[in-house]
Amino acid sequence: MADNLPLFENSELTRVQTRCEELEKKLRAGGRDAHSRIRMERKLILARAEQIRIELNLGFGRRRS
């Protein structure tokens, strides 16, 4: 499926997905104070929202009739 995506959106989606994975890994590792954790959680929320926006623009998640 990724082969059919336009180059820009495909690379942008990959970048955002990688960023989300990095943030999740850092959050799971722990060892941060509350303020740092909250900032990191906000960054993850924004990155996930961006990922969803890109996926919707590309037509992911739409029902096939």
Backbone as XML, in Angstrom:
<?xml version="1.0"?>
<chain id="A" units="angstrom">
  <residue number="1" name="MET">
    <atom name="N" x="0.822" y="-1.184" z="0.000"/>
    <atom name="CA" x="0.000" y="0.000" z="0.000"/>
    <atom name="C" x="0.867" y="1.249" z="0.000"/>
  </residue>
  <residue number="2" name="ALA">
    <atom name="N" x="1.963" y="1.234" z="0.737"/>
    <atom name="CA" x="2.827" y="2.404" z="0.812"/>
    <atom name="C" x="3.472" y="2.717" z="-0.541"/>
  </residue>
  <residue number="3" name="ASP">
    <atom name="N" x="3.552" y="1.738" z="-1.434"/>
    <atom name="CA" x="4.152" y="1.961" z="-2.744"/>
    <atom name="C" x="3.310" y="2.901" z="-3.601"/>
  </residue>
  <residue number="4" name="ASN">
    <atom name="N" x="2.017" y="2.958" z="-3.352"/>
    <atom name="CA" x="1.114" y="3.768" z="-4.160"/>
    <atom name="C" x="0.974" y="5.200" z="-3.660"/>
  </residue>
  <residue number="5" name="LEU">
    <atom name="N" x="1.596" y="5.523" z="-2.531"/>
    <atom name="CA" x="1.461" y="6.857" z="-1.958"/>
    <atom name="C" x="2.357" y="7.856" z="-2.672"/>
  </residue>
  <residue number="6" name="PRO">
    <atom name="N" x="1.924" y="9.096" z="-2.763"/>
    <atom name="CA" x="2.815" y="10.133" z="-3.281"/>
    <atom name="C" x="4.056" y="10.232" z="-2.393"/>
  </residue>
  <residue number="7" name="LEU">
    <atom name="N" x="5.171" y="10.559" z="-3.000"/>
    <atom name="CA" x="6.445" y="10.551" z="-2.289"/>
    <atom name="C" x="6.442" y="11.454" z="-1.065"/>
  </residue>
  <residue number="8" name="PHE">
    <atom name="N" x="5.935" y="12.668" z="-1.203"/>
    <atom name="CA" x="5.955" y="13.595" z="-0.064"/>
    <atom name="C" x="5.160" y="13.057" z="1.111"/>
  </residue>
  <residue number="9" name="GLU">
    <atom name="N" x="3.912" y="12.646" z="0.860"/>
    <atom name="CA" x="3.077" y="12.169" z="1.951"/>
    <atom name="C" x="3.644" y="10.901" z="2.563"/>
  </residue>
  <residue number="10" name="ASN">
    <atom name="N" x="4.209" y="10.031" z="1.746"/>
    <atom name="CA" x="4.780" y="8.792" z="2.253"/>
    <atom name="C" x="5.959" y="9.088" z="3.182"/>
  </residue>
  <residue number="11" name="SER">
    <atom name="N" x="6.845" y="9.968" z="2.773"/>
    <atom name="CA" x="8.003" y="10.290" z="3.607"/>
    <atom name="C" x="7.579" y="11.054" z="4.858"/>
  </residue>
  <residue number="12" name="GLU">
    <atom name="N" x="6.598" y="11.931" z="4.713"/>
    <atom name="CA" x="6.090" y="12.694" z="5.864"/>
    <atom name="C" x="5.418" y="11.761" z="6.867"/>
  </residue>
  <residue number="13" name="LEU">
    <atom name="N" x="4.618" y="10.822" z="6.374"/>
    <atom name="CA" x="3.950" y="9.865" z="7.250"/>
    <atom name="C" x="4.972" y="8.994" z="7.968"/>
  </residue>
  <residue number="14" name="THR">
    <atom name="N" x="5.983" y="8.558" z="7.262"/>
    <atom name="CA" x="7.043" y="7.745" z="7.866"/>
    <atom name="C" x="7.774" y="8.531" z="8.945"/>
  </residue>
  <residue number="15" name="ARG">
    <atom name="N" x="8.043" y="9.799" z="8.698"/>
    <atom name="CA" x="8.732" y="10.645" z="9.674"/>
    <atom name="C" x="7.892" y="10.804" z="10.938"/>
  </residue>
  <residue number="16" name="VAL">
    <atom name="N" x="6.602" y="11.041" z="10.770"/>
    <atom name="CA" x="5.717" y="11.227" z="11.920"/>
    <atom name="C" x="5.575" y="9.918" z="12.703"/>
  </residue>
  <residue number="17" name="GLN">
    <atom name="N" x="5.444" y="8.800" z="12.002"/>
    <atom name="CA" x="5.341" y="7.514" z="12.681"/>
    <atom name="C" x="6.604" y="7.208" z="13.474"/>
  </residue>
  <residue number="18" name="THR">
    <atom name="N" x="7.752" y="7.511" z="12.908"/>
    <atom name="CA" x="9.019" y="7.300" z="13.604"/>
    <atom name="C" x="9.099" y="8.169" z="14.852"/>
  </residue>
  <residue number="19" name="ARG">
    <atom name="N" x="8.661" y="9.419" z="14.739"/>
    <atom name="CA" x="8.666" y="10.328" z="15.886"/>
    <atom name="C" x="7.761" y="9.795" z="17.001"/>
  </residue>
  <residue number="20" name="CYS">
    <atom name="N" x="6.588" y="9.286" z="16.634"/>
    <atom name="CA" x="5.676" y="8.722" z="17.627"/>
    <atom name="C" x="6.301" y="7.527" z="18.333"/>
  </residue>
  <residue number="21" name="GLU">
    <atom name="N" x="6.939" y="6.665" z="17.573"/>
    <atom name="CA" x="7.587" y="5.498" z="18.159"/>
    <atom name="C" x="8.699" y="5.901" z="19.119"/>
  </residue>
  <residue number="22" name="GLU">
    <atom name="N" x="9.483" y="6.915" z="18.750"/>
    <atom name="CA" x="10.560" y="7.391" z="19.626"/>
    <atom name="C" x="9.998" y="7.947" z="20.932"/>
  </residue>
  <residue number="23" name="LEU">
    <atom name="N" x="8.941" y="8.748" z="20.833"/>
    <atom name="CA" x="8.336" y="9.320" z="22.031"/>
    <atom name="C" x="7.739" y="8.237" z="22.930"/>
  </residue>
  <residue number="24" name="GLU">
    <atom name="N" x="7.081" y="7.254" z="22.326"/>
    <atom name="CA" x="6.516" y="6.159" z="23.112"/>
    <atom name="C" x="7.616" y="5.393" z="23.846"/>
  </residue>
  <residue number="25" name="LYS">
    <atom name="N" x="8.720" y="5.152" z="23.163"/>
    <atom name="CA" x="9.831" y="4.429" z="23.769"/>
    <atom name="C" x="10.402" y="5.208" z="24.954"/>
  </residue>
  <residue number="26" name="LYS">
    <atom name="N" x="10.554" y="6.524" z="24.785"/>
    <atom name="CA" x="11.077" y="7.358" z="25.866"/>
    <atom name="C" x="10.113" y="7.388" z="27.053"/>
  </residue>
  <residue number="27" name="LEU">
    <atom name="N" x="8.816" y="7.451" z="26.766"/>
    <atom name="CA" x="7.832" y="7.462" z="27.849"/>
    <atom name="C" x="7.828" y="6.140" z="28.607"/>
  </residue>
  <residue number="28" name="ARG">
    <atom name="N" x="7.946" y="5.027" z="27.885"/>
    <atom name="CA" x="7.985" y="3.718" z="28.536"/>
    <atom name="C" x="9.220" y="3.561" z="29.406"/>
  </residue>
  <residue number="29" name="ALA">
    <atom name="N" x="10.332" y="4.161" z="28.980"/>
    <atom name="CA" x="11.583" y="4.029" z="29.728"/>
    <atom name="C" x="11.485" y="4.702" z="31.092"/>
  </residue>
  <residue number="30" name="GLY">
    <atom name="N" x="10.707" y="5.760" z="31.191"/>
    <atom name="CA" x="10.514" y="6.446" z="32.469"/>
    <atom name="C" x="11.744" y="7.240" z="32.874"/>
  </residue>
  <residue number="31" name="GLY">
    <atom name="N" x="11.872" y="7.479" z="34.175"/>
    <atom name="CA" x="13.013" y="8.210" z="34.706"/>
    <atom name="C" x="12.970" y="9.712" z="34.484"/>
  </residue>
  <residue number="32" name="ARG">
    <atom name="N" x="11.782" y="10.254" z="34.281"/>
    <atom name="CA" x="11.652" y="11.684" z="34.053"/>
    <atom name="C" x="10.739" y="12.293" z="35.116"/>
  </residue>
  <residue number="33" name="ASP">
    <atom name="N" x="10.934" y="13.576" z="35.360"/>
    <atom name="CA" x="10.047" y="14.236" z="36.312"/>
    <atom name="C" x="8.689" y="14.484" z="35.643"/>
  </residue>
  <residue number="34" name="ALA">
    <atom name="N" x="7.724" y="14.901" z="36.438"/>
    <atom name="CA" x="6.346" y="15.046" z="35.962"/>
    <atom name="C" x="6.226" y="16.058" z="34.826"/>
  </residue>
  <residue number="35" name="HIS">
    <atom name="N" x="6.940" y="17.172" z="34.937"/>
    <atom name="CA" x="6.839" y="18.205" z="33.905"/>
    <atom name="C" x="7.384" y="17.702" z="32.566"/>
  </residue>
  <residue number="36" name="SER">
    <atom name="N" x="8.495" y="17.011" z="32.601"/>
    <atom name="CA" x="9.074" y="16.471" z="31.365"/>
    <atom name="C" x="8.159" y="15.426" z="30.751"/>
  </residue>
  <residue number="37" name="ARG">
    <atom name="N" x="7.586" y="14.583" z="31.601"/>
    <atom name="CA" x="6.678" y="13.549" z="31.104"/>
    <atom name="C" x="5.437" y="14.176" z="30.459"/>
  </residue>
  <residue number="38" name="ILE">
    <atom name="N" x="4.890" y="15.201" z="31.089"/>
    <atom name="CA" x="3.707" y="15.865" z="30.535"/>
    <atom name="C" x="4.035" y="16.506" z="29.191"/>
  </residue>
  <residue number="39" name="ARG">
    <atom name="N" x="5.185" y="17.174" z="29.093"/>
    <atom name="CA" x="5.598" y="17.773" z="27.816"/>
    <atom name="C" x="5.745" y="16.705" z="26.740"/>
  </residue>
  <residue number="40" name="MET">
    <atom name="N" x="6.345" y="15.585" z="27.105"/>
    <atom name="CA" x="6.545" y="14.508" z="26.146"/>
    <atom name="C" x="5.207" y="13.894" z="25.720"/>
  </residue>
  <residue number="41" name="GLU">
    <atom name="N" x="4.270" y="13.764" z="26.664"/>
    <atom name="CA" x="2.943" y="13.250" z="26.323"/>
    <atom name="C" x="2.213" y="14.200" z="25.375"/>
  </residue>
  <residue number="42" name="ARG">
    <atom name="N" x="2.357" y="15.503" z="25.588"/>
    <atom name="CA" x="1.735" y="16.486" z="24.683"/>
    <atom name="C" x="2.329" y="16.387" z="23.285"/>
  </residue>
  <residue number="43" name="LYS">
    <atom name="N" x="3.643" y="16.218" z="23.208"/>
    <atom name="CA" x="4.290" y="16.069" z="21.904"/>
    <atom name="C" x="3.773" y="14.815" z="21.195"/>
  </residue>
  <residue number="44" name="LEU">
    <atom name="N" x="3.583" y="13.741" z="21.956"/>
    <atom name="CA" x="3.070" y="12.501" z="21.376"/>
    <atom name="C" x="1.645" y="12.695" z="20.871"/>
  </residue>
  <residue number="45" name="ILE">
    <atom name="N" x="0.822" y="13.385" z="21.645"/>
    <atom name="CA" x="-0.557" y="13.651" z="21.218"/>
    <atom name="C" x="-0.576" y="14.451" z="19.921"/>
  </residue>
  <residue number="46" name="LEU">
    <atom name="N" x="0.259" y="15.472" z="19.841"/>
    <atom name="CA" x="0.311" y="16.287" z="18.617"/>
    <atom name="C" x="0.843" y="15.482" z="17.435"/>
  </residue>
  <residue number="47" name="ALA">
    <atom name="N" x="1.824" y="14.636" z="17.672"/>
    <atom name="CA" x="2.377" y="13.804" z="16.600"/>
    <atom name="C" x="1.334" y="12.805" z="16.105"/>
  </residue>
  <residue number="48" name="ARG">
    <atom name="N" x="0.573" y="12.204" z="17.025"/>
    <atom name="CA" x="-0.495" y="11.272" z="16.634"/>
    <atom name="C" x="-1.574" y="11.999" z="15.836"/>
  </residue>
  <residue number="49" name="ALA">
    <atom name="N" x="-1.918" y="13.208" z="16.246"/>
    <atom name="CA" x="-2.914" y="13.981" z="15.507"/>
    <atom name="C" x="-2.428" y="14.276" z="14.092"/>
  </residue>
  <residue number="50" name="GLU">
    <atom name="N" x="-1.165" y="14.611" z="13.958"/>
    <atom name="CA" x="-0.586" y="14.855" z="12.634"/>
    <atom name="C" x="-0.614" y="13.575" z="11.790"/>
  </residue>
  <residue number="51" name="GLN">
    <atom name="N" x="-0.301" y="12.456" z="12.418"/>
    <atom name="CA" x="-0.330" y="11.173" z="11.718"/>
    <atom name="C" x="-1.737" y="10.863" z="11.218"/>
  </residue>
  <residue number="52" name="ILE">
    <atom name="N" x="-2.725" y="11.084" z="12.058"/>
    <atom name="CA" x="-4.114" y="10.832" z="11.667"/>
    <atom name="C" x="-4.527" y="11.756" z="10.536"/>
  </residue>
  <residue number="53" name="ARG">
    <atom name="N" x="-4.116" y="13.031" z="10.611"/>
    <atom name="CA" x="-4.458" y="13.986" z="9.549"/>
    <atom name="C" x="-3.888" y="13.537" z="8.206"/>
  </residue>
  <residue number="54" name="ILE">
    <atom name="N" x="-2.632" y="13.117" z="8.210"/>
    <atom name="CA" x="-1.993" y="12.660" z="6.970"/>
    <atom name="C" x="-2.690" y="11.416" z="6.444"/>
  </residue>
  <residue number="55" name="GLU">
    <atom name="N" x="-2.990" y="10.469" z="7.345"/>
    <atom name="CA" x="-3.650" y="9.227" z="6.929"/>
    <atom name="C" x="-5.029" y="9.513" z="6.341"/>
  </residue>
  <residue number="56" name="LEU">
    <atom name="N" x="-5.754" y="10.436" z="6.934"/>
    <atom name="CA" x="-7.072" y="10.786" z="6.387"/>
    <atom name="C" x="-6.949" y="11.450" z="5.022"/>
  </residue>
  <residue number="57" name="ASN">
    <atom name="N" x="-5.942" y="12.307" z="4.848"/>
    <atom name="CA" x="-5.722" y="12.941" z="3.546"/>
    <atom name="C" x="-5.385" y="11.915" z="2.483"/>
  </residue>
  <residue number="58" name="LEU">
    <atom name="N" x="-4.726" y="10.839" z="2.896"/>
    <atom name="CA" x="-4.349" y="9.788" z="1.952"/>
    <atom name="C" x="-5.459" y="8.767" z="1.748"/>
  </residue>
  <residue number="59" name="GLY">
    <atom name="N" x="-6.526" y="8.880" z="2.524"/>
    <atom name="CA" x="-7.652" y="7.977" z="2.353"/>
    <atom name="C" x="-7.568" y="6.722" z="3.203"/>
  </residue>
  <residue number="60" name="PHE">
    <atom name="N" x="-6.670" y="6.663" z="4.150"/>
    <atom name="CA" x="-6.602" y="5.508" z="5.044"/>
    <atom name="C" x="-7.790" y="5.551" z="5.981"/>
  </residue>
  <residue number="61" name="GLY">
    <atom name="N" x="-8.299" y="4.401" z="6.343"/>
    <atom name="CA" x="-9.377" y="4.327" z="7.319"/>
    <atom name="C" x="-10.758" y="4.545" z="6.759"/>
  </residue>
  <residue number="62" name="ARG">
    <atom name="N" x="-10.870" y="4.806" z="5.490"/>
    <atom name="CA" x="-12.179" y="4.977" z="4.887"/>
    <atom name="C" x="-12.742" y="3.605" z="4.536"/>
  </residue>
  <residue number="63" name="ARG">
    <atom name="N" x="-14.046" y="3.510" z="4.658"/>
    <atom name="CA" x="-14.694" y="2.241" z="4.333"/>
    <atom name="C" x="-14.707" y="2.045" z="2.824"/>
  </residue>
  <residue number="64" name="ARG">
    <atom name="N" x="-14.475" y="0.825" z="2.474"/>
    <atom name="CA" x="-14.532" y="0.486" z="1.045"/>
    <atom name="C" x="-15.911" y="-0.046" z="0.727"/>
  </residue>
  <residue number="65" name="SER">
    <atom name="N" x="-16.537" y="0.496" z="-0.287"/>
    <atom name="CA" x="-17.909" y="0.073" z="-0.651"/>
    <atom name="C" x="-17.857" y="-0.960" z="-1.732"/>
  </residue>
</chain>
